[in-house]
Amino acid sequence: MSLRKILTAAVAAAAGLALAVAPTVSDATTGNGAPNGPHYNLNIIGVENPKSASMDGSNRHTIFVPLQGNCRINLAEGAYNVADGNCFDGDGANFTLPDPDPDGDGVTAYSVYARALGTPGGSAKVTTCFDENGETYCSTEVLMLVRSKGKSTFQNVSKELLSLCLDTNGDGTCDTREFLFDRDLADYFWSYDNSGLRLAQLRFYEVPTDVGTTP
């Protein structure tokens, strides 16, 4: 947990405040698996030919990634924004999003829903990772997006994309759960490993998901 979160929890405890746990996301009612209501939309588009144009417009909602291969989507804390939508320029794409668990209680302040679109047959694996002190650490929980035939529906992927389940003792089993931006000095990113998926659509809703603080 970051120093900011520790201080926040300490102040609340000293004041004798009861930290209310937000309810979990209710069942989707839109018919496509996602909740009703306003949301931020992010499209991750797989293309065969590398992009060379600068894609750092503040109003952009798209990130271009290789149709085959790996892309690093760097994550920073802030308002939803594609700071760099080109994953072909050597240092990956850049996306900012709010701290998902500012209270450190395991209940996210917002939720992420995802679905695979485009030509049937493509898939992508997304892993949440961070770099710290020259080492890279990745969650043991991997989001698998598969474009099957027929209607594609959203799934709640908040656990996979907003938290990391870490194997800290090297025994092959996750033993610690952390959330994005818990570590002040870490550089967080999504490792996007594409196998022909043309479009991954992510939606960020201002509704909570109870991910929990344990594996």
C-alpha atoms as an extended CHARMM CRD file, in Angstrom:
* protein
*
       215  EXT
         1         1  MET       CA              0.0000000000        0.0000000000        0.0000000000  PROA      1               0.0000000000
         2         2  SER       CA              1.3340000000        3.4640000000       -0.8580000000  PROA      2               0.0000000000
         3         3  LEU       CA              2.2430000000        5.9680000000        1.8410000000  PROA      3               0.0000000000
         4         4  ARG       CA             -0.6980000000        8.1280000000        0.7860000000  PROA      4               0.0000000000
         5         5  LYS       CA             -3.1540000000        5.2650000000        1.3400000000  PROA      5               0.0000000000
         6         6  ILE       CA             -1.5860000000        4.3340000000        4.6780000000  PROA      6               0.0000000000
         7         7  LEU       CA             -1.9180000000        7.9200000000        5.8990000000  PROA      7               0.0000000000
         8         8  THR       CA             -5.5030000000        8.1280000000        4.6930000000  PROA      8               0.0000000000
         9         9  ALA       CA             -6.4530000000        4.9680000000        6.5770000000  PROA      9               0.0000000000
        10        10  ALA       CA             -4.5920000000        6.1090000000        9.6890000000  PROA      10              0.0000000000
        11        11  VAL       CA             -6.3530000000        9.4680000000        9.7800000000  PROA      11              0.0000000000
        12        12  ALA       CA             -9.7410000000        7.7930000000        9.4000000000  PROA      12              0.0000000000
        13        13  ALA       CA             -8.9770000000        5.3220000000       12.1760000000  PROA      13              0.0000000000
        14        14  ALA       CA             -7.7660000000        8.0560000000       14.5350000000  PROA      14              0.0000000000
        15        15  ALA       CA            -10.9620000000        9.9790000000       13.9910000000  PROA      15              0.0000000000
        16        16  GLY       CA            -13.0070000000        6.8960000000       14.8010000000  PROA      16              0.0000000000
        17        17  LEU       CA            -14.6290000000        6.8770000000       11.3920000000  PROA      17              0.0000000000
        18        18  ALA       CA            -16.1870000000        3.6970000000       10.0680000000  PROA      18              0.0000000000
        19        19  LEU       CA            -15.1050000000        3.1430000000        6.4800000000  PROA      19              0.0000000000
        20        20  ALA       CA            -18.2260000000        2.1510000000        4.5920000000  PROA      20              0.0000000000
        21        21  VAL       CA            -17.8570000000       -0.6420000000        2.0780000000  PROA      21              0.0000000000
        22        22  ALA       CA            -19.4670000000        0.2020000000       -1.2380000000  PROA      22              0.0000000000
        23        23  PRO       CA            -21.8550000000       -2.2990000000       -2.7720000000  PROA      23              0.0000000000
        24        24  THR       CA            -20.7030000000       -4.5470000000       -5.5610000000  PROA      24              0.0000000000
        25        25  VAL       CA            -21.6990000000       -4.0300000000       -9.1700000000  PROA      25              0.0000000000
        26        26  SER       CA            -25.3030000000       -4.9670000000       -9.8010000000  PROA      26              0.0000000000
        27        27  ASP       CA            -26.3560000000       -7.2980000000      -12.5720000000  PROA      27              0.0000000000
        28        28  ALA       CA            -26.0040000000       -5.7760000000      -16.0270000000  PROA      28              0.0000000000
        29        29  THR       CA            -29.2230000000       -4.5790000000      -17.6040000000  PROA      29              0.0000000000
        30        30  THR       CA            -28.1020000000       -3.4050000000      -21.0440000000  PROA      30              0.0000000000
        31        31  GLY       CA            -28.2920000000       -6.7930000000      -22.7680000000  PROA      31              0.0000000000
        32        32  ASN       CA            -24.6020000000       -6.7310000000      -23.7740000000  PROA      32              0.0000000000
        33        33  GLY       CA            -23.2350000000       -7.6080000000      -20.3400000000  PROA      33              0.0000000000
        34        34  ALA       CA            -22.3300000000       -4.0710000000      -19.2690000000  PROA      34              0.0000000000
        35        35  PRO       CA            -24.0460000000       -1.8220000000      -16.7330000000  PROA      35              0.0000000000
        36        36  ASN       CA            -26.2930000000        1.0630000000      -17.6580000000  PROA      36              0.0000000000
        37        37  GLY       CA            -24.9910000000        4.5820000000      -17.3220000000  PROA      37              0.0000000000
        38        38  PRO       CA            -22.1920000000        6.9090000000      -18.4350000000  PROA      38              0.0000000000
        39        39  HSD       CA            -18.7540000000        5.4670000000      -19.0420000000  PROA      39              0.0000000000
        40        40  TYR       CA            -15.3470000000        6.0970000000      -20.5840000000  PROA      40              0.0000000000
        41        41  ASN       CA            -14.7470000000        4.0290000000      -23.7140000000  PROA      41              0.0000000000
        42        42  LEU       CA            -11.3040000000        2.7500000000      -24.7690000000  PROA      42              0.0000000000
        43        43  ASN       CA            -10.7090000000        0.8200000000      -27.9930000000  PROA      43              0.0000000000
        44        44  ILE       CA             -7.5310000000       -1.2310000000      -28.4340000000  PROA      44              0.0000000000
        45        45  ILE       CA             -7.1880000000       -1.8530000000      -32.1680000000  PROA      45              0.0000000000
        46        46  GLY       CA             -4.9660000000       -4.5340000000      -33.6500000000  PROA      46              0.0000000000
        47        47  VAL       CA             -3.4330000000       -3.6320000000      -37.0450000000  PROA      47              0.0000000000
        48        48  GLU       CA             -1.0810000000       -5.4020000000      -39.4130000000  PROA      48              0.0000000000
        49        49  ASN       CA              0.8960000000       -2.3480000000      -40.5170000000  PROA      49              0.0000000000
        50        50  PRO       CA              2.7900000000       -0.3270000000      -37.8790000000  PROA      50              0.0000000000
        51        51  LYS       CA              1.5540000000        3.2000000000      -37.2310000000  PROA      51              0.0000000000
        52        52  SER       CA              4.0250000000        6.0560000000      -37.5830000000  PROA      52              0.0000000000
        53        53  ALA       CA              1.8880000000        9.0960000000      -36.8070000000  PROA      53              0.0000000000
        54        54  SER       CA              1.9940000000       10.8820000000      -33.4660000000  PROA      54              0.0000000000
        55        55  MET       CA             -1.0660000000        9.8740000000      -31.4590000000  PROA      55              0.0000000000
        56        56  ASP       CA             -0.9270000000       11.9930000000      -28.3450000000  PROA      56              0.0000000000
        57        57  GLY       CA             -4.1760000000       13.9270000000      -28.7240000000  PROA      57              0.0000000000
        58        58  SER       CA             -5.9750000000       14.4470000000      -25.4260000000  PROA      58              0.0000000000
        59        59  ASN       CA             -9.3790000000       13.5210000000      -26.8780000000  PROA      59              0.0000000000
        60        60  ARG       CA             -8.2370000000       10.1810000000      -28.2850000000  PROA      60              0.0000000000
        61        61  HSD       CA            -10.0490000000        7.0070000000      -27.1910000000  PROA      61              0.0000000000
        62        62  THR       CA             -8.0040000000        4.5130000000      -29.2410000000  PROA      62              0.0000000000
        63        63  ILE       CA             -4.7210000000        2.6690000000      -28.8850000000  PROA      63              0.0000000000
        64        64  PHE       CA             -3.1950000000        0.9110000000      -31.8860000000  PROA      64              0.0000000000
        65        65  VAL       CA             -1.3050000000       -2.3300000000      -31.1870000000  PROA      65              0.0000000000
        66        66  PRO       CA              0.2820000000       -5.0400000000      -33.3840000000  PROA      66              0.0000000000
        67        67  LEU       CA             -2.1740000000       -7.5940000000      -34.7190000000  PROA      67              0.0000000000
        68        68  GLN       CA              0.4030000000      -10.2120000000      -33.7900000000  PROA      68              0.0000000000
        69        69  GLY       CA              2.8080000000       -9.7330000000      -30.9090000000  PROA      69              0.0000000000
        70        70  ASN       CA              3.2350000000       -7.8870000000      -27.6450000000  PROA      70              0.0000000000
        71        71  CYS       CA              2.5930000000       -4.2640000000      -26.7530000000  PROA      71              0.0000000000
        72        72  ARG       CA              3.2820000000       -2.3840000000      -23.5320000000  PROA      72              0.0000000000
        73        73  ILE       CA              0.4970000000       -0.0110000000      -22.4680000000  PROA      73              0.0000000000
        74        74  ASN       CA              2.0410000000        2.2080000000      -19.7910000000  PROA      74              0.0000000000
        75        75  LEU       CA             -0.3240000000        3.2910000000      -17.0050000000  PROA      75              0.0000000000
        76        76  ALA       CA             -0.2610000000        6.4770000000      -14.9720000000  PROA      76              0.0000000000
        77        77  GLU       CA             -2.6100000000        7.9080000000      -12.3860000000  PROA      77              0.0000000000
        78        78  GLY       CA             -4.9280000000       10.6720000000      -13.5710000000  PROA      78              0.0000000000
        79        79  ALA       CA             -8.1410000000       11.3700000000      -15.4300000000  PROA      79              0.0000000000
        80        80  TYR       CA             -9.0410000000        8.9190000000      -18.1950000000  PROA      80              0.0000000000
        81        81  ASN       CA             -6.8890000000        9.8400000000      -21.1760000000  PROA      81              0.0000000000
        82        82  VAL       CA             -4.9180000000        8.2170000000      -23.9910000000  PROA      82              0.0000000000
        83        83  ALA       CA             -1.6940000000       10.1970000000      -23.7290000000  PROA      83              0.0000000000
        84        84  ASP       CA             -0.0700000000        8.1750000000      -26.5310000000  PROA      84              0.0000000000
        85        85  GLY       CA             -2.1580000000        5.8910000000      -28.7270000000  PROA      85              0.0000000000
        86        86  ASN       CA              0.7210000000        4.4600000000      -30.7820000000  PROA      86              0.0000000000
        87        87  CYS       CA              2.2000000000        1.2200000000      -29.4860000000  PROA      87              0.0000000000
        88        88  PHE       CA              4.6670000000        1.0710000000      -32.3950000000  PROA      88              0.0000000000
        89        89  ASP       CA              6.8940000000        4.0090000000      -31.4370000000  PROA      89              0.0000000000
        90        90  GLY       CA              9.3790000000        2.1030000000      -29.3130000000  PROA      90              0.0000000000
        91        91  ASP       CA              8.2500000000        2.9180000000      -25.7860000000  PROA      91              0.0000000000
        92        92  GLY       CA              4.6650000000        1.6310000000      -25.9230000000  PROA      92              0.0000000000
        93        93  ALA       CA              1.3660000000        3.4370000000      -25.5640000000  PROA      93              0.0000000000
        94        94  ASN       CA              0.4100000000        5.6120000000      -22.5800000000  PROA      94              0.0000000000
        95        95  PHE       CA             -2.9340000000        5.6130000000      -20.7870000000  PROA      95              0.0000000000
        96        96  THR       CA             -3.9380000000        7.4350000000      -17.6120000000  PROA      96              0.0000000000
        97        97  LEU       CA             -6.7180000000        6.2860000000      -15.3040000000  PROA      97              0.0000000000
        98        98  PRO       CA             -7.7570000000        7.0550000000      -11.7050000000  PROA      98              0.0000000000
        99        99  ASP       CA             -6.4850000000        5.2020000000       -8.6490000000  PROA      99              0.0000000000
       100       100  PRO       CA             -8.8650000000        2.2130000000       -8.5320000000  PROA      100             0.0000000000
       101       101  ASP       CA             -8.6940000000        1.6630000000       -4.7570000000  PROA      101             0.0000000000
       102       102  PRO       CA             -7.8090000000        4.9450000000       -3.0150000000  PROA      102             0.0000000000
       103       103  ASP       CA             -9.1780000000        3.7190000000        0.3460000000  PROA      103             0.0000000000
       104       104  GLY       CA             -7.2080000000        0.4660000000        0.3110000000  PROA      104             0.0000000000
       105       105  ASP       CA            -10.3050000000       -1.5710000000        1.2100000000  PROA      105             0.0000000000
       106       106  GLY       CA            -10.3670000000       -3.8490000000       -1.8390000000  PROA      106             0.0000000000
       107       107  VAL       CA            -13.5090000000       -2.2380000000       -3.2740000000  PROA      107             0.0000000000
       108       108  THR       CA            -12.7480000000       -0.3890000000       -6.4830000000  PROA      108             0.0000000000
       109       109  ALA       CA            -13.9410000000        3.1700000000       -7.0560000000  PROA      109             0.0000000000
       110       110  TYR       CA            -14.8720000000        2.1960000000      -10.6190000000  PROA      110             0.0000000000
       111       111  SER       CA            -15.1240000000       -0.9540000000      -12.7150000000  PROA      111             0.0000000000
       112       112  VAL       CA            -13.7560000000       -2.0840000000      -16.0670000000  PROA      112             0.0000000000
       113       113  TYR       CA            -15.7390000000       -4.1680000000      -18.5280000000  PROA      113             0.0000000000
       114       114  ALA       CA            -14.2270000000       -5.6630000000      -21.6920000000  PROA      114             0.0000000000
       115       115  ARG       CA            -15.2660000000       -7.5710000000      -24.7800000000  PROA      115             0.0000000000
       116       116  ALA       CA            -13.5670000000       -8.8610000000      -27.9260000000  PROA      116             0.0000000000
       117       117  LEU       CA            -14.8510000000       -7.6320000000      -31.2860000000  PROA      117             0.0000000000
       118       118  GLY       CA            -13.8400000000       -7.9150000000      -34.9280000000  PROA      118             0.0000000000
       119       119  THR       CA            -13.2060000000      -10.9740000000      -37.0920000000  PROA      119             0.0000000000
       120       120  PRO       CA            -13.9510000000      -14.2250000000      -35.2030000000  PROA      120             0.0000000000
       121       121  GLY       CA            -10.8950000000      -16.2540000000      -34.2720000000  PROA      121             0.0000000000
       122       122  GLY       CA             -8.6430000000      -13.5940000000      -32.7800000000  PROA      122             0.0000000000
       123       123  SER       CA             -7.5950000000      -13.4570000000      -29.1470000000  PROA      123             0.0000000000
       124       124  ALA       CA             -5.4260000000      -11.4170000000      -26.7930000000  PROA      124             0.0000000000
       125       125  LYS       CA             -3.9270000000      -11.9100000000      -23.3400000000  PROA      125             0.0000000000
       126       126  VAL       CA             -3.6320000000       -8.9270000000      -21.0170000000  PROA      126             0.0000000000
       127       127  THR       CA             -1.4780000000       -9.0310000000      -17.8940000000  PROA      127             0.0000000000
       128       128  THR       CA             -1.0990000000       -6.2630000000      -15.3290000000  PROA      128             0.0000000000
       129       129  CYS       CA              2.5390000000       -5.6770000000      -14.3610000000  PROA      129             0.0000000000
       130       130  PHE       CA              4.9310000000       -3.1530000000      -12.8530000000  PROA      130             0.0000000000
       131       131  ASP       CA              8.6350000000       -2.3300000000      -12.9530000000  PROA      131             0.0000000000
       132       132  GLU       CA             10.4020000000       -1.5540000000       -9.6780000000  PROA      132             0.0000000000
       133       133  ASN       CA             14.1020000000       -1.3640000000       -8.8410000000  PROA      133             0.0000000000
       134       134  GLY       CA             15.0800000000       -2.8220000000      -12.1850000000  PROA      134             0.0000000000
       135       135  GLU       CA             12.7840000000       -5.8430000000      -11.8630000000  PROA      135             0.0000000000
       136       136  THR       CA              9.4690000000       -6.6210000000      -13.5500000000  PROA      136             0.0000000000
       137       137  TYR       CA              6.5950000000       -8.1970000000      -11.6170000000  PROA      137             0.0000000000
       138       138  CYS       CA              3.3690000000       -9.4340000000      -13.2050000000  PROA      138             0.0000000000
       139       139  SER       CA              0.0710000000      -10.6540000000      -11.8670000000  PROA      139             0.0000000000
       140       140  THR       CA             -0.6200000000      -14.3730000000      -11.9400000000  PROA      140             0.0000000000
       141       141  GLU       CA             -4.1440000000      -13.5260000000      -13.1520000000  PROA      141             0.0000000000
       142       142  VAL       CA             -4.2920000000      -13.0620000000      -16.9130000000  PROA      142             0.0000000000
       143       143  LEU       CA             -7.2460000000      -11.6470000000      -18.8200000000  PROA      143             0.0000000000
       144       144  MET       CA             -8.0160000000      -13.7330000000      -21.9160000000  PROA      144             0.0000000000
       145       145  LEU       CA            -10.1020000000      -12.0370000000      -24.6060000000  PROA      145             0.0000000000
       146       146  VAL       CA            -11.3720000000      -14.3460000000      -27.3530000000  PROA      146             0.0000000000
       147       147  ARG       CA            -13.4350000000      -13.3180000000      -30.3530000000  PROA      147             0.0000000000
       148       148  SER       CA            -15.7950000000      -16.2440000000      -30.8550000000  PROA      148             0.0000000000
       149       149  LYS       CA            -18.5710000000      -16.4570000000      -33.4120000000  PROA      149             0.0000000000
       150       150  GLY       CA            -21.8520000000      -14.8060000000      -32.5430000000  PROA      150             0.0000000000
       151       151  LYS       CA            -22.6680000000      -11.9800000000      -30.1700000000  PROA      151             0.0000000000
       152       152  SER       CA            -19.8460000000      -10.6370000000      -28.0430000000  PROA      152             0.0000000000
       153       153  THR       CA            -20.7250000000       -9.5780000000      -24.5000000000  PROA      153             0.0000000000
       154       154  PHE       CA            -18.8620000000       -7.5750000000      -21.8600000000  PROA      154             0.0000000000
       155       155  GLN       CA            -17.3160000000       -9.1640000000      -18.7930000000  PROA      155             0.0000000000
       156       156  ASN       CA            -16.2150000000       -7.4870000000      -15.5920000000  PROA      156             0.0000000000
       157       157  VAL       CA            -12.4080000000       -7.5020000000      -15.7550000000  PROA      157             0.0000000000
       158       158  SER       CA            -11.7290000000       -5.1570000000      -12.8330000000  PROA      158             0.0000000000
       159       159  LYS       CA             -9.8130000000       -7.8270000000      -10.9030000000  PROA      159             0.0000000000
       160       160  GLU       CA             -7.4540000000       -8.5760000000      -13.7800000000  PROA      160             0.0000000000
       161       161  LEU       CA             -6.8580000000       -5.0140000000      -15.0100000000  PROA      161             0.0000000000
       162       162  LEU       CA             -6.9970000000       -2.9630000000      -11.7990000000  PROA      162             0.0000000000
       163       163  SER       CA             -5.2260000000       -5.3140000000       -9.3650000000  PROA      163             0.0000000000
       164       164  LEU       CA             -2.3250000000       -7.7350000000       -9.2990000000  PROA      164             0.0000000000
       165       165  CYS       CA             -2.2210000000      -11.1330000000       -7.6210000000  PROA      165             0.0000000000
       166       166  LEU       CA              1.4760000000      -11.6150000000       -6.8830000000  PROA      166             0.0000000000
       167       167  ASP       CA              3.5780000000      -14.6660000000       -6.0950000000  PROA      167             0.0000000000
       168       168  THR       CA              6.0140000000      -13.0740000000       -3.6430000000  PROA      168             0.0000000000
       169       169  ASN       CA              7.7420000000      -16.2220000000       -2.3830000000  PROA      169             0.0000000000
       170       170  GLY       CA              8.2820000000      -17.9690000000       -5.7090000000  PROA      170             0.0000000000
       171       171  ASP       CA              6.2420000000      -21.0850000000       -4.9880000000  PROA      171             0.0000000000
       172       172  GLY       CA              4.0440000000      -20.6290000000       -8.0590000000  PROA      172             0.0000000000
       173       173  THR       CA              0.9660000000      -19.5720000000       -6.0870000000  PROA      173             0.0000000000
       174       174  CYS       CA             -0.4350000000      -16.0730000000       -5.6850000000  PROA      174             0.0000000000
       175       175  ASP       CA             -0.1680000000      -14.9470000000       -2.0570000000  PROA      175             0.0000000000
       176       176  THR       CA             -0.5960000000      -11.1500000000       -2.1540000000  PROA      176             0.0000000000
       177       177  ARG       CA             -3.0960000000       -8.8270000000       -3.8310000000  PROA      177             0.0000000000
       178       178  GLU       CA             -2.2130000000       -5.2550000000       -4.6840000000  PROA      178             0.0000000000
       179       179  PHE       CA             -3.9050000000       -2.5700000000       -6.7750000000  PROA      179             0.0000000000
       180       180  LEU       CA             -2.6610000000       -0.1890000000       -9.4220000000  PROA      180             0.0000000000
       181       181  PHE       CA             -0.5870000000        2.6490000000       -7.9590000000  PROA      181             0.0000000000
       182       182  ASP       CA             -0.2380000000        1.0380000000       -4.5230000000  PROA      182             0.0000000000
       183       183  ARG       CA              3.5430000000        1.3790000000       -4.8930000000  PROA      183             0.0000000000
       184       184  ASP       CA              4.7110000000        4.9730000000       -5.2070000000  PROA      184             0.0000000000
       185       185  LEU       CA              7.9240000000        4.1890000000       -7.1000000000  PROA      185             0.0000000000
       186       186  ALA       CA              6.6190000000        1.4930000000       -9.4530000000  PROA      186             0.0000000000
       187       187  ASP       CA              5.9030000000        1.9260000000      -13.1680000000  PROA      187             0.0000000000
       188       188  TYR       CA              2.6700000000        0.0950000000      -13.9800000000  PROA      188             0.0000000000
       189       189  PHE       CA              1.6360000000       -1.2600000000      -17.3660000000  PROA      189             0.0000000000
       190       190  TRP       CA             -0.6150000000       -3.7120000000      -19.1810000000  PROA      190             0.0000000000
       191       191  SER       CA              1.2480000000       -6.3060000000      -21.2050000000  PROA      191             0.0000000000
       192       192  TYR       CA             -0.9950000000       -6.7960000000      -24.2440000000  PROA      192             0.0000000000
       193       193  ASP       CA             -0.1180000000      -10.0050000000      -26.1120000000  PROA      193             0.0000000000
       194       194  ASN       CA             -2.1370000000      -10.0860000000      -29.3100000000  PROA      194             0.0000000000
       195       195  SER       CA             -2.9340000000      -13.1380000000      -31.4380000000  PROA      195             0.0000000000
       196       196  GLY       CA             -5.0830000000      -11.6660000000      -34.1930000000  PROA      196             0.0000000000
       197       197  LEU       CA             -7.6910000000       -9.7630000000      -32.1680000000  PROA      197             0.0000000000
       198       198  ARG       CA             -8.8640000000       -6.7830000000      -34.2120000000  PROA      198             0.0000000000
       199       199  LEU       CA            -10.6210000000       -4.9010000000      -31.4450000000  PROA      199             0.0000000000
       200       200  ALA       CA            -10.7460000000       -5.0430000000      -27.6640000000  PROA      200             0.0000000000
       201       201  GLN       CA            -13.3230000000       -2.6590000000      -26.2390000000  PROA      201             0.0000000000
       202       202  LEU       CA            -12.9350000000       -1.4970000000      -22.6350000000  PROA      202             0.0000000000
       203       203  ARG       CA            -15.5360000000        0.4890000000      -20.7220000000  PROA      203             0.0000000000
       204       204  PHE       CA            -14.8990000000        2.2090000000      -17.4000000000  PROA      204             0.0000000000
       205       205  TYR       CA            -18.0150000000        2.7170000000      -15.2460000000  PROA      205             0.0000000000
       206       206  GLU       CA            -18.2510000000        4.7130000000      -12.0170000000  PROA      206             0.0000000000
       207       207  VAL       CA            -19.5780000000        1.7000000000      -10.1150000000  PROA      207             0.0000000000
       208       208  PRO       CA            -17.6390000000       -0.3830000000       -7.5590000000  PROA      208             0.0000000000
       209       209  THR       CA            -16.4580000000       -3.9810000000       -7.6880000000  PROA      209             0.0000000000
       210       210  ASP       CA            -15.5330000000       -5.8620000000       -4.5200000000  PROA      210             0.0000000000
       211       211  VAL       CA            -12.2290000000       -7.4240000000       -5.5990000000  PROA      211             0.0000000000
       212       212  GLY       CA            -11.0540000000       -7.9560000000       -2.0280000000  PROA      212             0.0000000000
       213       213  THR       CA             -7.6440000000       -7.5100000000       -0.4590000000  PROA      213             0.0000000000
       214       214  THR       CA             -6.6500000000      -11.1810000000       -0.3900000000  PROA      214             0.0000000000
       215       215  PRO       CA             -5.8880000000      -13.6100000000       -3.2440000000  PROA      215             0.0000000000
